[in-house]
Amino acid sequence: MTAPSPSPSRDGVKSPALEPRYWEKKSLLEMSTEEWEALCDGCGRCCLNKLEDWDTGEIYFTNVACTLFDGETCRCGDYENRFETVPDCVKLKPQDMDAYPWLPPSCAYRRIHEGKALLPWHPLLSESTDTVHAAGASVRGRILSEDGIAAEDFELHLVDWVNAMPR
C-alpha cells in the first residue's frame, strides 16, 4: 500500500496527506472538504467575470477578474472571507455541478463530474502548483482586475480563450 503524500492546497502550501488518487475512487459527493478543495487546480478561470446573454442564456467570459483575485498566485486573496467582500461569489458545491455549465473544460471539478481524468499538469498529479501556469491553463498574465472597470464596460473585455483546452 502506498503512503499518502502531501498535496497542494488552495493557497499553494502542501496540505496534510490525502489518499493517493482519491478522485479516481470517490465521487465528488463522497469527498471530504479537504479533498474537494484540493481538486482546484488554481487556474483562476472561474474567478473571471462572466456576462450572460439574457435572450440565449449563453455565457461569455471576460478577462476581468474579481477584486479579490491575486493575478500572480491565481488564488483568491481572501478565500475564507470572500463572501463578505463579494456576496455574489459562487460557492461551488458537489451536489450542484449541473448548475455550472460555464466551468471550463479543463476544470478538475467539471472533469471529475463528467467522468474524465485530471489533466497531466494538475497539481495533484504533478505535485507542483507551477505546472498549471507552465501548461498555459491559468489566467496569469492575461487578466485585469475589476477594480476601476465599470460593470457596463465588461463587454469590452470579452475573451474566447477561457473555454479553450490548455496545451
Protein Blocks (a to p, Z undefined) as FASTA:
>chain_A
ZZddddddfkopacddddehklmmpcfklpcfklmmmmpgolommmpccdddfknopacd
dfbdcfklcfklopafblmlmmmmmmmbccddfklmmmmmmbcfklmklmmmnopacdfk
lmklnopaklmmmnopamghiaccfehpafklmmmmgcfklmpccZZ
